């Protein structure tokens, strides 16, 4: 129903009936929507103008506010009852984050302030990542709560660090952020793919390969020291394989597919050869590398009992290549 139609419908009702409609509609609005649109405040202050000019905060004021917020969050004051952060304030944490995010993005006075704003954004990103798997705020879905997907937040940080000031150290800085806790409601690959998307030149990709390979070596060493801790070992292997897949994808972007496949085969940590081949073939298929797909499949045909879906894909891809001849 359009607004004009709604107005015409409301004309039919008496004032008391309109009150009933408003109350019934209010009951049906989800709590999160009420909070996101500040419905309660709108009802209490309907005469207040929708748009009021806000005081523009400087970076030093923002820094103090954000550091205090982060300190309270790390102490768990936004997650459980306490005398410092009231119940109503605890439930409004996401509005603070959204406002911080918006204000920090508007900082453009000078490079020093821009860099400081970026560092503060990174600190917020880290606490949201931590809070997605550790109770830190009044709800677990931290990135959903602030309506900024984790990979999107990460993308913003990469662009701020690399766009106008690319260096090996800055690239290492954003690579280090790949170790943050991953949002359980997103794919782990999203963060790594976001990094790849921001490697715009051959030089950036080659430096990224060098740094990512160093990370693989570090994780391998860490795995050796964690053999008795099954959970930690699983987490390290998971990270290792994400780094290896990322390296393969960068090799593909550099048109060095053979080098990428060799690296994957050597470093991807998976006991089952069939599973390992499945993952590799999926990546080759997604990148339309059909010649390499067939070669890889046939090379391991005598060693691997492929699942039915791969057998079917083999026939499909083989047919597609025959049609091109």
C-alpha positions as semicolon CSV with decimal commas, in nm:
position;residue;x (nm);y (nm);z (nm)
1;X;0,000;0,000;0,000
2;X;0,131;0,346;-0,092
3;X;0,133;0,639;0,152
4;X;-0,154;0,814;-0,025
5;X;-0,363;0,496;-0,010
6;X;-0,280;0,458;0,358
7;X;-0,398;0,814;0,429
8;X;-0,726;0,748;0,251
9;X;-0,781;0,427;0,448
10;X;-0,712;0,601;0,780
11;X;-0,977;0,863;0,705
12;X;-1,240;0,593;0,753
13;X;-1,152;0,541;1,120
14;X;-1,234;0,730;1,438
15;X;-0,951;0,852;1,660
16;X;-0,995;0,565;1,906
17;X;-0,975;0,310;1,623
18;X;-0,655;0,473;1,496
19;X;-0,507;0,432;1,844
20;X;-0,586;0,060;1,831
21;X;-0,421;0,030;1,489
22;X;-0,106;0,207;1,609
23;X;-0,081;-0,011;1,920
24;X;-0,133;-0,330;1,718
25;X;0,126;-0,226;1,459
26;X;0,373;-0,138;1,737
27;X;0,332;-0,486;1,887
28;X;0,416;-0,643;1,552
29;X;0,738;-0,447;1,495
30;X;1,040;-0,667;1,584
31;X;1,252;-0,538;1,873
32;X;1,559;-0,494;1,651
33;X;1,364;-0,282;1,401
34;X;1,231;-0,066;1,685
35;X;1,585;-0,006;1,804
36;X;1,738;0,041;1,459
37;X;1,483;0,309;1,365
38;X;1,455;0,449;1,719
39;X;1,077;0,405;1,707
40;X;1,026;0,472;2,079
41;X;1,205;0,806;2,063
42;X;1,007;0,901;1,752
43;X;0,680;0,831;1,933
44;X;0,791;1,035;2,235
45;X;0,924;1,325;2,027
46;X;0,721;1,336;1,707
47;X;0,762;1,715;1,679
48;X;1,143;1,696;1,676
49;X;1,282;1,760;1,327
50;X;1,407;1,448;1,154
51;X;1,734;1,604;1,051
52;X;1,934;1,797;1,305
53;X;2,282;1,920;1,239
54;X;2,526;1,717;1,445
55;X;2,838;1,850;1,601
56;X;3,137;1,736;1,397
57;X;3,386;1,567;1,629
58;X;3,758;1,596;1,573
59;X;3,979;1,289;1,566
60;X;4,112;1,343;1,921
61;X;3,762;1,355;2,069
62;X;3,666;1,045;1,872
63;X;3,980;0,866;1,985
64;X;3,897;0,924;2,353
65;X;3,536;0,808;2,308
66;X;3,631;0,499;2,108
67;X;3,915;0,396;2,339
68;X;3,681;0,420;2,639
69;X;3,420;0,216;2,453
70;X;3,678;-0,049;2,361
71;X;3,810;-0,063;2,716
72;X;3,459;-0,119;2,854
73;X;3,387;-0,384;2,588
74;X;3,706;-0,575;2,669
75;X;3,610;-0,570;3,038
76;X;3,276;-0,730;2,950
77;X;3,075;-0,426;3,059
78;X;2,856;-0,443;2,748
79;X;2,781;-0,813;2,799
80;X;2,665;-0,844;3,160
81;X;2,494;-0,631;3,431
82;X;2,719;-0,374;3,598
83;X;2,705;-0,027;3,753
84;X;2,921;0,142;3,490
85;X;2,726;0,072;3,169
86;X;2,348;0,080;3,218
87;X;2,116;-0,182;3,070
88;X;1,981;0,062;2,811
89;X;2,335;0,162;2,709
90;X;2,441;-0,202;2,679
91;X;2,160;-0,266;2,431
92;X;2,260;0,038;2,224
93;X;2,624;-0,062;2,169
94;X;2,572;-0,125;1,799
95;X;2,446;0,230;1,743
96;X;2,769;0,356;1,895
97;X;2,974;0,138;1,660
98;X;2,774;0,243;1,354
99;X;2,821;0,608;1,448
100;X;3,195;0,560;1,511
101;X;3,227;0,385;1,174
102;X;3,051;0,671;0,996
103;X;3,244;0,946;1,176
104;X;3,584;0,784;1,124
105;X;3,513;0,746;0,753
106;X;3,438;1,117;0,730
107;X;3,782;1,216;0,867
108;X;3,980;1,371;0,581
109;X;4,164;1,668;0,731
110;X;4,521;1,547;0,686
111;X;4,714;1,223;0,645
112;X;4,798;1,201;1,014
113;X;4,429;1,217;1,111
114;X;4,336;0,972;0,834
115;X;4,596;0,723;0,959
116;X;4,472;0,761;1,316
117;X;4,114;0,706;1,199
118;X;4,224;0,389;1,017
119;X;4,392;0,256;1,332
120;X;4,072;0,318;1,529
121;X;3,867;0,139;1,262
122;X;4,104;-0,158;1,292
123;X;4,054;-0,164;1,670
124;X;3,676;-0,168;1,623
125;X;3,709;-0,439;1,358
126;X;3,912;-0,653;1,597
127;X;3,667;-0,621;1,887
128;X;3,373;-0,706;1,658
129;X;3,563;-1,009;1,529
130;X;3,645;-1,122;1,881
131;X;3,286;-1,060;1,988
132;X;3,151;-1,280;1,710
133;X;3,279;-1,591;1,893
134;X;3,328;-1,461;2,250
135;X;3,049;-1,296;2,448
136;X;3,155;-0,930;2,443
137;X;2,831;-0,744;2,374
138;X;2,463;-0,798;2,449
139;X;2,435;-1,023;2,141
140;X;2,671;-1,253;1,949
141;X;2,602;-1,154;1,589
142;X;2,826;-0,850;1,604
143;X;2,868;-0,777;1,233
144;X;2,501;-0,841;1,161
145;X;2,412;-0,610;1,447
146;X;2,605;-0,317;1,299
147;X;2,490;-0,412;0,946
148;X;2,845;-0,426;0,811
149;X;2,963;-0,773;0,696
150;X;3,305;-0,868;0,829
151;X;3,460;-0,895;0,481
152;X;3,317;-0,552;0,391
153;X;3,473;-0,396;0,701
154;X;3,801;-0,570;0,613
155;X;3,776;-0,440;0,256
156;X;3,750;-0,083;0,386
157;X;4,063;-0,129;0,599
158;X;4,262;-0,276;0,308
159;X;4,168;0,014;0,082
160;X;4,263;0,270;0,346
161;X;4,600;0,098;0,408
162;X;4,697;0,021;0,047
163;X;4,522;0,252;-0,197
164;X;4,741;0,562;-0,163
165;X;5,027;0,418;0,039
166;X;5,112;0,070;-0,085
167;X;5,414;-0,088;0,079
168;X;5,527;-0,433;0,180
169;X;5,479;-0,347;0,547
170;X;5,123;-0,223;0,490
171;X;5,042;-0,538;0,294
172;X;5,180;-0,746;0,581
173;X;4,962;-0,542;0,816
174;X;4,639;-0,636;0,636
175;X;4,753;-0,998;0,597
176;X;4,796;-1,016;0,975
177;X;4,429;-0,921;1,012
178;X;4,335;-1,250;0,843
179;X;4,404;-1,418;1,178
180;X;4,112;-1,247;1,354
181;X;3,819;-1,461;1,466
182;X;3,596;-1,527;1,166
183;X;3,228;-1,436;1,176
184;X;3,045;-1,773;1,204
185;X;2,766;-1,634;0,984
186;X;2,999;-1,570;0,689
187;X;3,223;-1,791;0,480
188;X;3,584;-1,800;0,601
189;X;3,698;-1,760;0,239
190;X;3,527;-1,420;0,214
191;X;3,807;-1,244;0,401
192;X;4,080;-1,407;0,192
193;X;3,897;-1,339;-0,135
194;X;3,859;-0,976;-0,029
195;X;4,237;-0,952;0,004
196;X;4,284;-1,103;-0,345
197;X;4,036;-0,855;-0,494
198;X;4,247;-0,566;-0,366
199;X;4,571;-0,687;-0,526
200;X;4,541;-0,475;-0,837
201;X;4,887;-0,502;-0,990
202;X;5,131;-0,781;-1,073
203;X;5,377;-0,630;-0,826
204;X;5,120;-0,640;-0,544
205;X;5,030;-1,001;-0,624
206;X;5,393;-1,114;-0,631
207;X;5,471;-0,944;-0,299
208;X;5,153;-1,097;-0,154
209;X;5,268;-1,443;-0,266
210;X;5,599;-1,393;-0,089
211;X;5,435;-1,281;0,237
212;X;5,159;-1,544;0,230
213;X;5,415;-1,822;0,176
214;X;5,600;-1,699;0,483
215;X;5,274;-1,729;0,679
216;X;5,232;-2,088;0,559
217;X;5,579;-2,175;0,693
218;X;5,496;-2,012;1,029
219;X;5,169;-2,201;1,061
220;X;5,338;-2,530;0,973
221;X;5,586;-2,475;1,255
222;X;5,300;-2,389;1,491
223;X;5,116;-2,709;1,398
224;X;5,422;-2,916;1,488
225;X;5,420;-2,767;1,837
226;X;5,045;-2,824;1,889
227;X;5,012;-3,191;1,800
228;X;4,868;-3,278;2,142
229;X;4,602;-3,008;2,135
230;X;4,339;-3,127;1,886
231;X;4,131;-2,809;1,879
232;X;4,427;-2,576;1,834
233;X;4,570;-2,809;1,569
234;X;4,240;-2,808;1,381
235;X;4,226;-2,426;1,389
236;X;4,584;-2,399;1,263
237;X;4,526;-2,648;0,982
238;X;4,212;-2,458;0,886
239;X;4,410;-2,132;0,862
240;X;4,694;-2,304;0,678
241;X;4,461;-2,440;0,410
242;X;4,292;-2,102;0,363
243;X;4,633;-1,944;0,304
244;X;4,728;-2,221;0,058
245;X;4,403;-2,179;-0,136
246;X;4,462;-1,803;-0,148
247;X;4,811;-1,856;-0,288
248;X;4,669;-2,090;-0,554
249;X;4,411;-1,826;-0,653
250;X;4,676;-1,556;-0,682
251;X;4,887;-1,784;-0,903
252;X;4,578;-1,834;-1,120
253;X;4,534;-1,456;-1,143
254;X;4,897;-1,432;-1,255
255;X;4,832;-1,700;-1,523
256;X;5,079;-1,931;-1,348
257;X;4,831;-2,212;-1,295
258;X;5,086;-2,494;-1,299
259;X;5,288;-2,329;-1,021
260;X;4,971;-2,280;-0,821
261;X;4,869;-2,645;-0,854
262;X;5,215;-2,765;-0,752
263;X;5,210;-2,540;-0,447
264;X;4,862;-2,659;-0,351
265;X;4,959;-3,024;-0,384
266;X;5,267;-2,974;-0,167
267;X;5,123;-2,765;0,117
268;X;4,747;-2,826;0,143
269;X;4,699;-3,026;0,462
270;X;4,445;-3,307;0,405
271;X;4,490;-3,678;0,470
272;X;4,226;-3,782;0,215
273;X;4,362;-3,747;-0,138
274;X;4,007;-3,761;-0,273
275;X;3,898;-3,461;-0,063
276;X;4,214;-3,274;-0,155
277;X;4,152;-3,337;-0,525
278;X;3,786;-3,238;-0,490
279;X;3,883;-2,898;-0,344
280;X;4,147;-2,836;-0,611
281;X;3,916;-2,938;-0,895
282;X;3,640;-2,713;-0,761
283;X;3,873;-2,413;-0,772
284;X;3,988;-2,497;-1,126
285;X;3,626;-2,541;-1,236
286;X;3,520;-2,208;-1,079
287;X;3,797;-2,039;-1,276
288;X;3,700;-2,219;-1,600
289;X;4,038;-2,386;-1,624
290;X;3,895;-2,690;-1,800
291;X;4,216;-2,813;-1,964
292;X;4,395;-2,813;-1,628
293;X;4,089;-2,974;-1,467
294;X;4,096;-3,269;-1,705
295;X;4,471;-3,312;-1,670
296;X;4,451;-3,307;-1,289
297;X;4,158;-3,548;-1,281
298;X;4,317;-3,799;-1,517
299;X;4,658;-3,778;-1,348
300;X;4,510;-3,914;-1,023
301;X;4,252;-4,145;-1,176
302;X;4,443;-4,459;-1,077
303;X;4,495;-4,339;-0,716
304;X;4,159;-4,182;-0,633
305;X;3,809;-4,320;-0,623
306;X;3,635;-3,997;-0,721
307;X;3,287;-3,917;-0,589
308;X;2,998;-3,934;-0,836
309;X;2,968;-3,556;-0,870
310;X;3,329;-3,537;-0,993
311;X;3,275;-3,825;-1,234
312;X;2,976;-3,640;-1,375
313;X;3,176;-3,318;-1,396
314;X;3,449;-3,504;-1,582
315;X;3,199;-3,610;-1,850
316;X;3,051;-3,260;-1,864
317;X;3,386;-3,084;-1,900
318;X;3,518;-3,343;-2,143
319;X;3,211;-3,290;-2,361
320;X;3,249;-2,914;-2,341
321;X;3,611;-2,934;-2,456
322;X;3,525;-3,172;-2,738
323;X;3,260;-2,931;-2,863
324;X;3,520;-2,655;-2,888
325;X;3,743;-2,860;-3,118
